[in-house]
Amino acid sequence: MDAVQVISDYVRFPSVSTDPAFRGGMTDAKNFAARLLHHAGLAVEEVGTDLHDIVIGRRDGPDSWPHIVLYGHYDVQPADPLDLWTSPPFSPTVRDKRLFARGAADNKGPHSVAILALASLLARQPDLPLRITAIIEGEEEIGSPSFPKFLQQRKEELSKADFVLLSDTGSPSSEQIVVTTGLRGIVGIEVRLTGPKTDLHSGLHGGAVVNPIYALAQLCASLHNPDGSVNIPGFYDGVATPTQWEINELTKFPLTEPSYREFLGVDALYSQPHWTPIEATRHAPTLEFNGIGGGYQGEGGKTVIPSTAFVKITCRLVPGQDARDIINKLSSALKSRTPRGVHLELIERQGNNAYRVCPPNKPDTPRDQNPVLARAFHAASEAIADAFGNPPLFLSEGGSVPIIGDFKTVAGLDSLMIGLFTPDSNLHAPNENLELSIIERGISAYQTLLKKIASQPRS
C-alpha cells in the first residue's frame, strides 16, 4: 500500500472529538482505523464508551513471544481558524515534500506509519514471533476521559504485555529523531469572576463597583513573581531536577536560544530561576494563561463594566509534583487572593501526573526494568540510526499525553515513545503537516524495530 495515500485517505475524515457537529467524521475515522488494523492482519474489536469508541487490534501467540501495546488516536484538534490554512484542512495536499492536513502529524500519520510497517513486515514474515495489542482511541485531544475506565476493564489483559509503543511526541528535525523519556503532567482550572448582576454603563456606575476584568488582572498578576517563578505556596515542593545523563543528552539538542527565538518570532525568551528557556520547556513546572475574556469583544467600543470575566489556566507538572496537590494549592491561592466585590467560581479541568521512563544502562535505571523494554530501547536506537542517519536523542518533552501515565499506573506498563513530527509540523495550528521523508524512513525504522524485538523470546 502507498503510505502517503493511506494517510491522505485517513485525514480526509474531520474527526474533531470536542465538537458534536463532527460526530460523522469521528465514526468514519474510527471505521478507517479498524480497516487499517484488519489490513495489517489483526483481529479487530470495537469497544463502546460514553463518547467515542476505542478500536482494538490483536495478534495473539505463545506467552514466550514479546507482547507490545501499540497506541494511537484517531481524533484531531479543531481546524480553526480556517482562513489561515493554505489548503483546506481536511483536503490533504502534498507540497514542499510535506503532507498538509489536520491530523497528518497528530496523530493519524504517525500511528499509521507504525501500522503500515507492521502490515508490510507480517506480509513477508507471517510467522513473526510477536504479539500485538493495538489500541486506537478517539478522545486524546479532549484528555481521554473514557480511557481510565477502559484500562481498568482491560487491566488483567494489558498488564501481561511488556510495554507500550507509540509515536505521539516530537523531534527537532527529520534528521534528528528523539526517543522521549519523559512527559510533563498537567492540571487545568477555569476561573470565573462575577461582579454586578448585569453589564453596567461605565459612566453611570464607574467608580462604585469592582470591575471583574480589573479584579481578574490583579488575580492573574499575583500568580507569578517578578523573576518569572510561580507564586503559589508549595508549588515547587518535591520538584525533581534532571539527572546528569539527561543534562548531557540535552546538550546534543540541535537548537540554540537564538535559533529558538527566530523560530518563534520573538525578541526575547521567557526565563525563570535555575532554568534556561530550552531546559524549562522540558524539565520545569509552569503556570500558563491559555485564554482570557470579559466585556465587549466586538468592533469599535462599548462603554460597559462587564458582569463577568474569565481566565483559563493550566499548570505543567514535572516528576515530584502531584496533580491533585497542585490543583488544591492553586485553588487555595485563587480563593485567598480574590478581591472583595466579585464572586469566584472555579471549574477544574483534566489532571495527570508527569511520566518518566529511564533507558537501560543509566545510573537510575530500575533494577527490575522489563527486559523486553530494555532490548526495545537498544533496538530503537539501532533502527532509527539505520533509517534516519543519526542515532536518536533520549530526552524529556514538555507536552502531556495523559494516557501514558494511566498505562503505568493501572497496567504497570512503561512506554517507548518515538517522535515523528517536528516543530515545522504545526501541531494544533493551521497548515499542520508531516514530512514525506519521515513517513518513508519511519516505516523502515519501525520494521527494523519490530523485527529486533521479535528476535528474542521473553526471558
Beta strands, then each sheet from edge to edge (+ up, - down):
strand 1: 43-47
strand 2: 54-59
strand 3: 67-73
strand 4: 93-95
strand 5: 98-100
strand 6: 131-137
strand 7: 163-166
strand 8: 178-183
strand 9: 185-194
strand 10: 200-201
strand 11: 286-294
strand 12: 304-305
strand 13: 308-317
strand 14: 343-352
strand 15: 355-356
strand 16: 393-397
strand 17: 415-418
strand 18: 433-435
sheet 1: 1+ 2- 6+ 3+ 7+ 17+ 8- 15+
sheet 2: 1+ 2- 6+ 3+ 7+ 17+ 8- 16-
sheet 3: 4+ 5- 18+
sheet 4: 11+ 13- 9+ 14-
sheet 5: 10+ 12-
end
